[in-house]
Amino acid sequence: MIEDKIKQGLEAIACNLDADKLAKLTHYVELLNKWNKAFNLTAVRNVDEMVGRHIVDSLSTLPYVQGKRIIDVGTGPGLPGIPLAICFPQTEFFLLDSNIKKTRFLTQCKLELNLSNVTVIHARAEEFLPVEKFDMVTSRAFAPLKNIINWCRHLVTEEGTFLAMKGPYPDDEIADLPEDYRLQRSIEVNIPGSDAERHLLVIGQC
């Protein structure tokens, strides 16, 4: 069962969720699997792989997510935005992507999962002008760090941070950060069942 796989994965990263959140994560994987067959939302086709590479990977960020308003840029099919929105129902999540097929899928997820804390935005990050700025920008394999910051710096408050999900430690990208931003923290993440390198990078203004 998908839910059992999710439980096993979350146990491996010391994450405990209640039954309602587990049910919503399971439903999300089912929706992703169903829509993926028609709309090619992710290259991962196997449901078990989706749990590890998408759900558990996304939720590895849980201890580092901060703020009441968070925007997930280049969210694709909602990663890490949807899993995080399920786990933090009191936090506002804005899921931004320029691909209309993906934002349609996200709108369906919002409805079916009853995620009142989610707003779906069909736009390019550099063109989106929010009424109110965000506490954190999350991104998962979206773009080089310099581009993420330059495209999204207008989205965050002065104290706001970027939480970037990366593979191997990106020395060159960190060296190429804009002068007014610095790496605040780097966390190496181990995803169960995967030997791929994963790093979470917290970046803020100098």
C-alpha positions as CSV (number, residue, x, y, z in Angstrom):
1,M,0.0,0.0,0.0
2,I,1.1,3.6,-0.7
3,E,0.4,4.7,2.8
4,D,2.6,2.0,4.3
5,K,5.4,3.0,2.0
6,I,5.0,6.6,3.1
7,K,5.0,5.6,6.8
8,Q,8.2,3.6,6.3
9,G,10.0,6.4,4.5
10,L,8.9,9.0,7.1
11,E,10.1,6.7,9.9
12,A,13.5,6.6,8.3
13,I,13.8,10.4,8.5
14,A,12.2,10.5,12.0
15,C,9.0,12.2,10.9
16,N,5.7,11.3,12.5
17,L,2.4,12.4,11.0
18,D,-1.2,11.9,12.1
19,A,-3.6,9.8,10.1
20,D,-5.3,12.7,8.3
21,K,-2.0,14.0,6.9
22,L,-0.9,10.5,5.9
23,A,-4.2,10.0,4.1
24,K,-3.8,13.3,2.2
25,L,-0.2,12.4,1.2
26,T,-1.4,9.0,0.0
27,H,-4.2,10.7,-2.0
28,Y,-1.7,13.1,-3.5
29,V,0.5,10.3,-4.7
30,E,-2.5,8.6,-6.2
31,L,-3.4,11.8,-8.0
32,L,0.1,12.4,-9.2
33,N,0.3,8.8,-10.6
34,K,-3.0,9.1,-12.3
35,W,-2.4,12.6,-13.9
36,N,1.2,11.7,-14.8
37,K,0.0,9.1,-17.3
38,A,-1.7,11.7,-19.4
39,F,0.2,14.9,-18.7
40,N,3.8,13.8,-18.0
41,L,4.2,15.8,-14.8
42,T,7.3,13.9,-13.6
43,A,9.8,11.5,-15.1
44,V,9.3,9.1,-12.2
45,R,6.7,6.5,-13.2
46,N,6.9,4.0,-10.4
47,V,4.6,4.7,-7.4
48,D,7.1,3.4,-4.9
49,E,9.8,5.6,-6.4
50,M,7.4,8.6,-6.2
51,V,7.1,8.0,-2.4
52,G,10.9,8.1,-1.9
53,R,12.1,10.5,-4.5
54,H,9.2,13.0,-4.2
55,I,7.3,12.7,-0.9
56,V,10.1,11.7,1.6
57,D,12.6,14.0,-0.2
58,S,10.2,16.9,0.1
59,L,9.5,16.3,3.7
60,S,13.2,16.2,4.6
61,T,12.8,20.0,4.5
62,L,10.2,20.0,7.4
63,P,12.6,21.0,10.2
64,Y,13.9,24.0,8.2
65,V,10.7,25.5,6.9
66,Q,10.0,28.8,8.6
67,G,7.5,31.6,8.3
68,K,3.7,32.1,7.8
69,R,3.9,32.8,4.0
70,I,6.0,30.6,1.8
71,I,6.3,30.5,-2.0
72,D,7.4,27.4,-3.8
73,V,8.9,28.6,-7.1
74,G,9.1,26.2,-10.1
75,T,6.9,23.9,-8.0
76,G,6.1,21.6,-11.0
77,P,3.6,19.1,-9.7
78,G,3.8,20.6,-6.2
79,L,7.1,19.5,-4.9
80,P,7.9,20.3,-2.1
81,G,4.9,22.6,-1.8
82,I,2.0,20.2,-1.6
83,P,3.5,17.8,1.0
84,L,4.6,20.8,3.0
85,A,1.1,22.4,2.8
86,I,-0.4,19.1,4.1
87,C,2.0,19.1,7.0
88,F,1.6,22.8,7.9
89,P,-2.1,23.6,7.6
90,Q,-1.7,26.9,9.4
91,T,0.9,28.2,6.9
92,E,0.1,29.9,3.6
93,F,1.7,28.2,0.7
94,F,1.8,29.8,-2.8
95,L,2.7,27.3,-5.5
96,L,4.2,29.0,-8.6
97,D,4.9,27.5,-12.0
98,S,4.8,28.7,-15.6
99,N,3.5,25.3,-17.0
100,I,-0.3,25.4,-17.4
101,K,-0.6,21.6,-17.2
102,K,1.1,21.6,-13.9
103,T,-0.9,24.5,-12.4
104,R,-4.1,22.7,-13.5
105,F,-3.0,19.6,-11.7
106,L,-2.2,21.7,-8.6
107,T,-5.6,23.3,-8.7
108,Q,-7.2,19.8,-8.7
109,C,-5.0,18.8,-5.8
110,K,-6.1,21.8,-3.8
111,L,-9.7,20.9,-4.4
112,E,-9.5,17.2,-3.8
113,L,-7.2,17.4,-0.8
114,N,-9.1,20.4,0.7
115,L,-6.0,22.5,1.0
116,S,-7.4,25.9,2.0
117,N,-3.9,27.1,2.7
118,V,-2.7,26.7,-0.9
119,T,-2.8,29.3,-3.7
120,V,-1.8,28.2,-7.2
121,I,-0.1,30.8,-9.4
122,H,0.5,30.4,-13.1
123,A,3.4,32.8,-13.8
124,R,7.1,33.1,-14.2
125,A,8.9,33.9,-10.9
126,E,10.5,37.0,-12.2
127,E,7.2,38.4,-13.4
128,F,5.1,37.7,-10.4
129,L,4.4,40.7,-8.2
130,P,2.9,39.7,-4.8
131,V,0.7,42.1,-2.8
132,E,2.6,40.9,0.3
133,K,6.1,39.6,0.4
134,F,7.1,36.1,1.6
135,D,9.0,34.8,4.6
136,M,10.6,32.0,2.6
137,V,11.2,30.9,-1.0
138,T,11.5,27.1,-1.5
139,S,12.8,25.5,-4.7
140,R,13.6,22.0,-5.8
141,A,16.0,21.4,-8.7
142,F,14.7,24.7,-10.2
143,A,17.7,26.6,-11.4
144,P,21.2,27.7,-10.4
145,L,21.3,29.5,-7.1
146,K,22.3,32.8,-8.6
147,N,19.3,32.7,-10.9
148,I,16.9,31.7,-8.2
149,I,17.9,34.7,-6.1
150,N,18.0,37.2,-8.9
151,W,14.5,36.0,-10.2
152,C,13.0,35.9,-6.7
153,R,14.7,38.5,-4.5
154,H,11.6,40.8,-5.0
155,L,9.4,38.1,-3.5
156,V,11.0,37.9,0.0
157,T,11.0,40.2,3.0
158,E,14.3,41.7,4.2
159,E,14.7,38.9,6.7
160,G,13.3,36.3,4.4
161,T,15.4,33.2,3.3
162,F,15.7,30.8,0.4
163,L,15.5,27.1,1.1
164,A,17.0,25.4,-2.0
165,M,17.0,21.6,-2.5
166,K,20.0,20.4,-4.4
167,G,21.8,17.2,-5.2
168,P,25.6,17.2,-4.7
169,Y,27.0,20.2,-2.8
170,P,27.1,22.9,-5.5
171,D,30.5,24.6,-4.7
172,D,30.5,26.6,-8.0
173,E,26.9,27.9,-7.5
174,I,27.7,29.0,-3.9
175,A,30.8,30.8,-5.0
176,D,28.7,32.6,-7.6
177,L,26.0,33.8,-5.2
178,P,25.0,37.5,-5.6
179,E,27.2,39.8,-3.4
180,D,24.4,40.7,-1.0
181,Y,23.4,37.1,-0.2
182,R,25.3,34.3,1.7
183,L,24.9,30.7,2.6
184,Q,23.6,30.5,6.1
185,R,23.4,26.8,6.5
186,S,24.0,23.6,4.5
187,I,22.3,20.3,5.6
188,E,23.2,16.9,4.1
189,V,20.1,14.8,3.7
190,N,20.0,11.0,3.4
191,I,16.9,9.7,1.7
192,P,16.1,6.0,2.5
193,G,16.6,3.7,-0.5
194,S,18.7,6.2,-2.4
195,D,22.4,6.7,-2.5
196,A,22.2,10.0,-4.4
197,E,23.7,13.0,-2.7
198,R,21.1,15.5,-1.4
199,H,21.7,18.9,0.2
200,L,19.4,21.6,1.7
201,L,20.8,25.1,1.5
202,V,19.5,28.0,3.5
203,I,20.5,31.3,1.9
204,G,19.8,34.8,3.2
205,Q,20.8,38.5,2.8
206,C,24.2,39.5,4.2
